[in-house]
Every structure is written in C-alpha cells, then in structure tokens.
Amino acid sequence: MEVLDSGEIDNADSISFISAVLSIEDFEIEFPDEYLLIDTISNIENPHYVIQQLNIKV
C-alpha cells in the first residue's frame, strides 16, 4: 500500500486493508462496522475524518 501525493492510497488490496485497520486499532481506536469499508481507507483523509467524528484525541 502506498500513499500518493494526492492523499489517495494505491495498491490497497484486502490484506493491506485489514492490516491498516488493525494498525489504527493499535491506538485503541475502534472503527464502527459501517466504516470498515475499503472506500473508507481509499484516501488518507477518510480515516482521519472518521476519527475526528468519533471525537477521539490522537
């Protein structure tokens, strides 16, 4: 998985998607099931937005 200059994530397959979610959860941030979609991780800003909406300080 690679983050492009545009913020989009390239080469995100199912294994790298699961790895990314588990990495985020290492910070004790649990994404609600409705956000556990590959589209949510398709751009680096999307997980950041979700975390902000959950009012979690990182």
PDB file with SEQRES, HELIX, SHEET and CRYST1 records, atoms N, CA, C and O in Angstrom:
SEQRES   1 A   58  MET GLU VAL LEU ASP SER GLY GLU ILE ASP ASN ALA ASP          
SEQRES   2 A   58  SER ILE SER PHE ILE SER ALA VAL LEU SER ILE GLU ASP          
SEQRES   3 A   58  PHE GLU ILE GLU PHE PRO ASP GLU TYR LEU LEU ILE ASP          
SEQRES   4 A   58  THR ILE SER ASN ILE GLU ASN PRO HIS TYR VAL ILE GLN          
SEQRES   5 A   58  GLN LEU ASN ILE LYS VAL                                      
HELIX    1 AA1 SER A   14  GLU A   25  1                                  12    
HELIX    2 AA2 ASP A   33  TYR A   35  5                                   3    
HELIX    3 AA3 GLU A   45  GLN A   53  1                                   9    
SHEET    1 AA1 2 GLU A   2  VAL A   3  0                                        
SHEET    2 AA1 2 ILE A   9  ASP A  10 -1                                        
CRYST1    1.000    1.000    1.000  90.00  90.00  90.00 P 1           1          
ATOM      1  N   MET A   1       0.843  -1.159   0.000  1.00  0.00           N  
ATOM      2  CA  MET A   1       0.000   0.000   0.000  1.00  0.00           C  
ATOM      3  C   MET A   1       0.894   1.230   0.000  1.00  0.00           C  
ATOM      4  O   MET A   1       1.908   1.271   0.697  1.00  0.00           O  
ATOM      5  N   GLU A   2       0.516   2.223  -0.779  1.00  0.00           N  
ATOM      6  CA  GLU A   2       1.319   3.441  -0.910  1.00  0.00           C  
ATOM      7  C   GLU A   2       0.395   4.651  -0.903  1.00  0.00           C  
ATOM      8  O   GLU A   2      -0.664   4.629  -1.531  1.00  0.00           O  
ATOM      9  N   VAL A   3       0.788   5.704  -0.196  1.00  0.00           N  
ATOM     10  CA  VAL A   3       0.027   6.949  -0.183  1.00  0.00           C  
ATOM     11  C   VAL A   3       0.598   7.852  -1.264  1.00  0.00           C  
ATOM     12  O   VAL A   3       1.781   8.191  -1.243  1.00  0.00           O  
ATOM     13  N   LEU A   4      -0.254   8.240  -2.213  1.00  0.00           N  
ATOM     14  CA  LEU A   4       0.155   9.123  -3.300  1.00  0.00           C  
ATOM     15  C   LEU A   4       0.151  10.574  -2.829  1.00  0.00           C  
ATOM     16  O   LEU A   4      -0.399  10.875  -1.770  1.00  0.00           O  
ATOM     17  N   ASP A   5       0.752  11.470  -3.593  1.00  0.00           N  
ATOM     18  CA  ASP A   5       0.780  12.896  -3.258  1.00  0.00           C  
ATOM     19  C   ASP A   5      -0.620  13.477  -3.098  1.00  0.00           C  
ATOM     20  O   ASP A   5      -0.815  14.433  -2.348  1.00  0.00           O  
ATOM     21  N   SER A   6      -1.590  12.906  -3.798  1.00  0.00           N  
ATOM     22  CA  SER A   6      -2.968  13.389  -3.727  1.00  0.00           C  
ATOM     23  C   SER A   6      -3.672  12.946  -2.448  1.00  0.00           C  
ATOM     24  O   SER A   6      -4.777  13.407  -2.159  1.00  0.00           O  
ATOM     25  N   GLY A   7      -3.042  12.056  -1.679  1.00  0.00           N  
ATOM     26  CA  GLY A   7      -3.661  11.522  -0.466  1.00  0.00           C  
ATOM     27  C   GLY A   7      -4.365  10.202  -0.689  1.00  0.00           C  
ATOM     28  O   GLY A   7      -4.760   9.529   0.263  1.00  0.00           O  
ATOM     29  N   GLU A   8      -4.524   9.828  -1.970  1.00  0.00           N  
ATOM     30  CA  GLU A   8      -5.158   8.555  -2.270  1.00  0.00           C  
ATOM     31  C   GLU A   8      -4.206   7.420  -1.948  1.00  0.00           C  
ATOM     32  O   GLU A   8      -2.987   7.556  -2.050  1.00  0.00           O  
ATOM     33  N   ILE A   9      -4.788   6.302  -1.558  1.00  0.00           N  
ATOM     34  CA  ILE A   9      -3.991   5.130  -1.248  1.00  0.00           C  
ATOM     35  C   ILE A   9      -4.041   4.188  -2.434  1.00  0.00           C  
ATOM     36  O   ILE A   9      -5.116   3.813  -2.904  1.00  0.00           O  
ATOM     37  N   ASP A  10      -2.867   3.811  -2.911  1.00  0.00           N  
ATOM     38  CA  ASP A  10      -2.732   2.962  -4.094  1.00  0.00           C  
ATOM     39  C   ASP A  10      -2.368   1.547  -3.660  1.00  0.00           C  
ATOM     40  O   ASP A  10      -1.736   1.347  -2.623  1.00  0.00           O  
ATOM     41  N   ASN A  11      -2.767   0.586  -4.452  1.00  0.00           N  
ATOM     42  CA  ASN A  11      -2.469  -0.833  -4.207  1.00  0.00           C  
ATOM     43  C   ASN A  11      -3.055  -1.332  -2.891  1.00  0.00           C  
ATOM     44  O   ASN A  11      -2.412  -2.094  -2.169  1.00  0.00           O  
ATOM     45  N   ALA A  12      -4.266  -0.906  -2.582  1.00  0.00           N  
ATOM     46  CA  ALA A  12      -4.930  -1.349  -1.358  1.00  0.00           C  
ATOM     47  C   ALA A  12      -5.741  -2.604  -1.661  1.00  0.00           C  
ATOM     48  O   ALA A  12      -6.867  -2.530  -2.153  1.00  0.00           O  
ATOM     49  N   ASP A  13      -5.154  -3.745  -1.360  1.00  0.00           N  
ATOM     50  CA  ASP A  13      -5.903  -4.985  -1.504  1.00  0.00           C  
ATOM     51  C   ASP A  13      -6.501  -5.353  -0.149  1.00  0.00           C  
ATOM     52  O   ASP A  13      -6.315  -4.624   0.826  1.00  0.00           O  
ATOM     53  N   SER A  14      -7.210  -6.468  -0.077  1.00  0.00           N  
ATOM     54  CA  SER A  14      -7.909  -6.821   1.158  1.00  0.00           C  
ATOM     55  C   SER A  14      -6.946  -7.064   2.321  1.00  0.00           C  
ATOM     56  O   SER A  14      -7.268  -6.733   3.462  1.00  0.00           O  
ATOM     57  N   ILE A  15      -5.790  -7.626   2.054  1.00  0.00           N  
ATOM     58  CA  ILE A  15      -4.830  -7.887   3.137  1.00  0.00           C  
ATOM     59  C   ILE A  15      -4.258  -6.577   3.673  1.00  0.00           C  
ATOM     60  O   ILE A  15      -4.145  -6.401   4.886  1.00  0.00           O  
ATOM     61  N   SER A  16      -3.897  -5.662   2.782  1.00  0.00           N  
ATOM     62  CA  SER A  16      -3.362  -4.380   3.250  1.00  0.00           C  
ATOM     63  C   SER A  16      -4.452  -3.556   3.937  1.00  0.00           C  
ATOM     64  O   SER A  16      -4.160  -2.798   4.863  1.00  0.00           O  
ATOM     65  N   PHE A  17      -5.698  -3.695   3.497  1.00  0.00           N  
ATOM     66  CA  PHE A  17      -6.826  -3.006   4.138  1.00  0.00           C  
ATOM     67  C   PHE A  17      -6.970  -3.490   5.581  1.00  0.00           C  
ATOM     68  O   PHE A  17      -7.069  -2.677   6.500  1.00  0.00           O  
ATOM     69  N   ILE A  18      -6.981  -4.808   5.782  1.00  0.00           N  
ATOM     70  CA  ILE A  18      -7.114  -5.366   7.127  1.00  0.00           C  
ATOM     71  C   ILE A  18      -5.931  -4.941   7.990  1.00  0.00           C  
ATOM     72  O   ILE A  18      -6.098  -4.613   9.165  1.00  0.00           O  
ATOM     73  N   SER A  19      -4.743  -4.947   7.408  1.00  0.00           N  
ATOM     74  CA  SER A  19      -3.551  -4.523   8.127  1.00  0.00           C  
ATOM     75  C   SER A  19      -3.666  -3.064   8.568  1.00  0.00           C  
ATOM     76  O   SER A  19      -3.291  -2.723   9.690  1.00  0.00           O  
ATOM     77  N   ALA A  20      -4.180  -2.208   7.694  1.00  0.00           N  
ATOM     78  CA  ALA A  20      -4.344  -0.787   8.024  1.00  0.00           C  
ATOM     79  C   ALA A  20      -5.335  -0.610   9.168  1.00  0.00           C  
ATOM     80  O   ALA A  20      -5.091   0.172  10.087  1.00  0.00           O  
ATOM     81  N   VAL A  21      -6.448  -1.331   9.116  1.00  0.00           N  
ATOM     82  CA  VAL A  21      -7.452  -1.233  10.184  1.00  0.00           C  
ATOM     83  C   VAL A  21      -6.855  -1.706  11.506  1.00  0.00           C  
ATOM     84  O   VAL A  21      -7.056  -1.069  12.540  1.00  0.00           O  
ATOM     85  N   LEU A  22      -6.129  -2.812  11.479  1.00  0.00           N  
ATOM     86  CA  LEU A  22      -5.522  -3.311  12.710  1.00  0.00           C  
ATOM     87  C   LEU A  22      -4.479  -2.341  13.251  1.00  0.00           C  
ATOM     88  O   LEU A  22      -4.327  -2.202  14.464  1.00  0.00           O  
ATOM     89  N   SER A  23      -3.762  -1.672  12.355  1.00  0.00           N  
ATOM     90  CA  SER A  23      -2.773  -0.667  12.788  1.00  0.00           C  
ATOM     91  C   SER A  23      -3.453   0.492  13.494  1.00  0.00           C  
ATOM     92  O   SER A  23      -2.959   0.988  14.506  1.00  0.00           O  
ATOM     93  N   ILE A  24      -4.580   0.922  12.962  1.00  0.00           N  
ATOM     94  CA  ILE A  24      -5.333   2.015  13.592  1.00  0.00           C  
ATOM     95  C   ILE A  24      -5.835   1.558  14.959  1.00  0.00           C  
ATOM     96  O   ILE A  24      -5.789   2.316  15.928  1.00  0.00           O  
ATOM     97  N   GLU A  25      -6.315   0.316  15.033  1.00  0.00           N  
ATOM     98  CA  GLU A  25      -6.844  -0.178  16.295  1.00  0.00           C  
ATOM     99  C   GLU A  25      -5.748  -0.411  17.330  1.00  0.00           C  
ATOM    100  O   GLU A  25      -6.052  -0.571  18.512  1.00  0.00           O  
ATOM    101  N   ASP A  26      -4.468  -0.433  16.912  1.00  0.00           N  
ATOM    102  CA  ASP A  26      -3.361  -0.489  17.869  1.00  0.00           C  
ATOM    103  C   ASP A  26      -3.370   0.745  18.778  1.00  0.00           C  
ATOM    104  O   ASP A  26      -2.860   0.705  19.898  1.00  0.00           O  
ATOM    105  N   PHE A  27      -3.953   1.831  18.286  1.00  0.00           N  
ATOM    106  CA  PHE A  27      -4.058   3.064  19.066  1.00  0.00           C  
ATOM    107  C   PHE A  27      -5.328   3.087  19.906  1.00  0.00           C  
ATOM    108  O   PHE A  27      -5.736   4.135  20.405  1.00  0.00           O  
ATOM    109  N   GLU A  28      -5.953   1.913  20.057  1.00  0.00           N  
ATOM    110  CA  GLU A  28      -7.209   1.753  20.796  1.00  0.00           C  
ATOM    111  C   GLU A  28      -8.328   2.593  20.207  1.00  0.00           C  
ATOM    112  O   GLU A  28      -9.171   3.121  20.931  1.00  0.00           O  
ATOM    113  N   ILE A  29      -8.326   2.713  18.887  1.00  0.00           N  
ATOM    114  CA  ILE A  29      -9.398   3.378  18.147  1.00  0.00           C  
ATOM    115  C   ILE A  29     -10.177   2.285  17.431  1.00  0.00           C  
ATOM    116  O   ILE A  29      -9.635   1.596  16.567  1.00  0.00           O  
ATOM    117  N   GLU A  30     -11.430   2.128  17.783  1.00  0.00           N  
ATOM    118  CA  GLU A  30     -12.247   1.124  17.125  1.00  0.00           C  
ATOM    119  C   GLU A  30     -13.174   1.813  16.128  1.00  0.00           C  
ATOM    120  O   GLU A  30     -13.988   2.662  16.489  1.00  0.00           O  
ATOM    121  N   PHE A  31     -13.027   1.425  14.873  1.00  0.00           N  
ATOM    122  CA  PHE A  31     -13.910   1.950  13.839  1.00  0.00           C  
ATOM    123  C   PHE A  31     -15.238   1.228  13.918  1.00  0.00           C  
ATOM    124  O   PHE A  31     -15.262   0.000  14.000  1.00  0.00           O  
ATOM    125  N   PRO A  32     -16.351   1.959  13.895  1.00  0.00           N  
ATOM    126  CA  PRO A  32     -17.655   1.299  13.827  1.00  0.00           C  
ATOM    127  C   PRO A  32     -17.739   0.475  12.536  1.00  0.00           C  
ATOM    128  O   PRO A  32     -17.130   0.825  11.526  1.00  0.00           O  
ATOM    129  N   ASP A  33     -18.491  -0.610  12.584  1.00  0.00           N  
ATOM    130  CA  ASP A  33     -18.586  -1.525  11.447  1.00  0.00           C  
ATOM    131  C   ASP A  33     -18.957  -0.826  10.145  1.00  0.00           C  
ATOM    132  O   ASP A  33     -18.475  -1.211   9.080  1.00  0.00           O  
ATOM    133  N   GLU A  34     -19.809   0.196  10.217  1.00  0.00           N  
ATOM    134  CA  GLU A  34     -20.240   0.861   8.978  1.00  0.00           C  
ATOM    135  C   GLU A  34     -19.094   1.600   8.279  1.00  0.00           C  
ATOM    136  O   GLU A  34     -19.218   1.963   7.109  1.00  0.00           O  
ATOM    137  N   TYR A  35     -17.979   1.827   8.985  1.00  0.00           N  
ATOM    138  CA  TYR A  35     -16.828   2.480   8.381  1.00  0.00           C  
ATOM    139  C   TYR A  35     -15.764   1.496   7.918  1.00  0.00           C  
ATOM    140  O   TYR A  35     -14.768   1.896   7.317  1.00  0.00           O  
ATOM    141  N   LEU A  36     -15.966   0.220   8.192  1.00  0.00           N  
ATOM    142  CA  LEU A  36     -14.974  -0.784   7.818  1.00  0.00           C  
ATOM    143  C   LEU A  36     -15.162  -1.220   6.374  1.00  0.00           C  
ATOM    144  O   LEU A  36     -15.445  -2.383   6.087  1.00  0.00           O  
ATOM    145  N   LEU A  37     -15.001  -0.274   5.487  1.00  0.00           N  
ATOM    146  CA  LEU A  37     -15.119  -0.492   4.046  1.00  0.00           C  
ATOM    147  C   LEU A  37     -13.818  -0.047   3.393  1.00  0.00           C  
ATOM    148  O   LEU A  37     -13.169   0.888   3.862  1.00  0.00           O  
ATOM    149  N   ILE A  38     -13.440  -0.716   2.314  1.00  0.00           N  
ATOM    150  CA  ILE A  38     -12.185  -0.340   1.646  1.00  0.00           C  
ATOM    151  C   ILE A  38     -12.252   1.102   1.134  1.00  0.00           C  
ATOM    152  O   ILE A  38     -11.216   1.756   1.015  1.00  0.00           O  
ATOM    153  N   ASP A  39     -13.457   1.610   0.829  1.00  0.00           N  
ATOM    154  CA  ASP A  39     -13.594   3.007   0.398  1.00  0.00           C  
ATOM    155  C   ASP A  39     -13.211   3.977   1.511  1.00  0.00           C  
ATOM    156  O   ASP A  39     -12.728   5.077   1.240  1.00  0.00           O  
ATOM    157  N   THR A  40     -13.424   3.572   2.764  1.00  0.00           N  
ATOM    158  CA  THR A  40     -13.071   4.423   3.895  1.00  0.00           C  
ATOM    159  C   THR A  40     -11.568   4.616   3.986  1.00  0.00           C  
ATOM    160  O   THR A  40     -11.102   5.671   4.416  1.00  0.00           O  
ATOM    161  N   ILE A  41     -10.808   3.611   3.587  1.00  0.00           N  
ATOM    162  CA  ILE A  41      -9.353   3.680   3.666  1.00  0.00           C  
ATOM    163  C   ILE A  41      -8.743   4.060   2.314  1.00  0.00           C  
ATOM    164  O   ILE A  41      -7.521   4.039   2.163  1.00  0.00           O  
ATOM    165  N   SER A  42      -9.573   4.403   1.340  1.00  0.00           N  
ATOM    166  CA  SER A  42      -9.069   4.683  -0.009  1.00  0.00           C  
ATOM    167  C   SER A  42      -8.331   6.015  -0.112  1.00  0.00           C  
ATOM    168  O   SER A  42      -7.603   6.246  -1.078  1.00  0.00           O  
ATOM    169  N   ASN A  43      -8.512   6.885   0.867  1.00  0.00           N  
ATOM    170  CA  ASN A  43      -7.834   8.176   0.889  1.00  0.00           C  
ATOM    171  C   ASN A  43      -7.391   8.429   2.326  1.00  0.00           C  
ATOM    172  O   ASN A  43      -8.154   8.168   3.257  1.00  0.00           O  
ATOM    173  N   ILE A  44      -6.205   8.919   2.519  1.00  0.00           N  
ATOM    174  CA  ILE A  44      -5.642   9.100   3.858  1.00  0.00           C  
ATOM    175  C   ILE A  44      -6.488  10.046   4.704  1.00  0.00           C  
ATOM    176  O   ILE A  44      -6.450   9.961   5.932  1.00  0.00           O  
ATOM    177  N   GLU A  45      -7.240  10.933   4.088  1.00  0.00           N  
ATOM    178  CA  GLU A  45      -8.078  11.873   4.828  1.00  0.00           C  
ATOM    179  C   GLU A  45      -9.326  11.205   5.400  1.00  0.00           C  
ATOM    180  O   GLU A  45      -9.855  11.674   6.408  1.00  0.00           O  
ATOM    181  N   ASN A  46      -9.809  10.130   4.790  1.00  0.00           N  
ATOM    182  CA  ASN A  46     -11.046   9.498   5.247  1.00  0.00           C  
ATOM    183  C   ASN A  46     -10.933   8.928   6.663  1.00  0.00           C  
ATOM    184  O   ASN A  46     -11.788   9.223   7.497  1.00  0.00           O  
ATOM    185  N   PRO A  47      -9.905   8.117   6.966  1.00  0.00           N  
ATOM    186  CA  PRO A  47      -9.796   7.640   8.352  1.00  0.00           C  
ATOM    187  C   PRO A  47      -9.612   8.793   9.348  1.00  0.00           C  
ATOM    188  O   PRO A  47     -10.124   8.744  10.466  1.00  0.00           O  
ATOM    189  N   HIS A  48      -8.886   9.815   8.932  1.00  0.00           N  
ATOM    190  CA  HIS A  48      -8.698  10.993   9.791  1.00  0.00           C  
ATOM    191  C   HIS A  48     -10.041  11.643  10.095  1.00  0.00           C  
ATOM    192  O   HIS A  48     -10.302  12.018  11.238  1.00  0.00           O  
ATOM    193  N   TYR A  49     -10.890  11.781   9.092  1.00  0.00           N  
ATOM    194  CA  TYR A  49     -12.219  12.368   9.267  1.00  0.00           C  
ATOM    195  C   TYR A  49     -13.060  11.518  10.224  1.00  0.00           C  
ATOM    196  O   TYR A  49     -13.729  12.056  11.106  1.00  0.00           O  
ATOM    197  N   VAL A  50     -13.027  10.193  10.052  1.00  0.00           N  
ATOM    198  CA  VAL A  50     -13.804   9.294  10.912  1.00  0.00           C  
ATOM    199  C   VAL A  50     -13.348   9.439  12.359  1.00  0.00           C  
ATOM    200  O   VAL A  50     -14.175   9.505  13.268  1.00  0.00           O  
ATOM    201  N   ILE A  51     -12.044   9.489  12.574  1.00  0.00           N  
ATOM    202  CA  ILE A  51     -11.518   9.638  13.929  1.00  0.00           C  
ATOM    203  C   ILE A  51     -11.983  10.958  14.537  1.00  0.00           C  
ATOM    204  O   ILE A  51     -12.336  11.007  15.716  1.00  0.00           O  
ATOM    205  N   GLN A  52     -11.987  12.020  13.747  1.00  0.00           N  
ATOM    206  CA  GLN A  52     -12.475  13.311  14.239  1.00  0.00           C  
ATOM    207  C   GLN A  52     -13.950  13.220  14.612  1.00  0.00           C  
ATOM    208  O   GLN A  52     -14.362  13.775  15.631  1.00  0.00           O  
ATOM    209  N   GLN A  53     -14.740  12.536  13.810  1.00  0.00           N  
ATOM    210  CA  GLN A  53     -16.162  12.405  14.085  1.00  0.00           C  
ATOM    211  C   GLN A  53     -16.430  11.579  15.352  1.00  0.00           C  
ATOM    212  O   GLN A  53     -17.454  11.760  16.011  1.00  0.00           O  
ATOM    213  N   LEU A  54     -15.517  10.688  15.679  1.00  0.00           N  
ATOM    214  CA  LEU A  54     -15.653   9.884  16.894  1.00  0.00           C  
ATOM    215  C   LEU A  54     -15.168  10.646  18.123  1.00  0.00           C  
ATOM    216  O   LEU A  54     -15.240  10.140  19.243  1.00  0.00           O  
ATOM    217  N   ASN A  55     -14.670  11.876  17.905  1.00  0.00           N  
ATOM    218  CA  ASN A  55     -14.152  12.722  18.988  1.00  0.00           C  
ATOM    219  C   ASN A  55     -13.049  12.037  19.791  1.00  0.00           C  
ATOM    220  O   ASN A  55     -13.041  12.065  21.022  1.00  0.00           O  
ATOM    221  N   ILE A  56     -12.125  11.426  19.065  1.00  0.00           N  
ATOM    222  CA  ILE A  56     -11.006  10.747  19.704  1.00  0.00           C  
ATOM    223  C   ILE A  56      -9.765  11.593  19.502  1.00  0.00           C  
ATOM    224  O   ILE A  56      -9.455  12.008  18.385  1.00  0.00           O  
ATOM    225  N   LYS A  57      -9.067  11.840  20.579  1.00  0.00           N  
ATOM    226  CA  LYS A  57      -7.821  12.599  20.513  1.00  0.00           C  
ATOM    227  C   LYS A  57      -6.677  11.613  20.298  1.00  0.00           C  
ATOM    228  O   LYS A  57      -6.522  10.656  21.057  1.00  0.00           O  
ATOM    229  N   VAL A  58      -5.862  11.858  19.238  1.00  0.00           N  
ATOM    230  CA  VAL A  58      -4.694  11.012  18.979  1.00  0.00           C  
ATOM    231  C   VAL A  58      -3.447  11.867  18.943  1.00  0.00           C  
ATOM    232  O   VAL A  58      -2.349  11.349  18.737  1.00  0.00           O  
TER     233      VAL A  58                                                      
END                                                                             
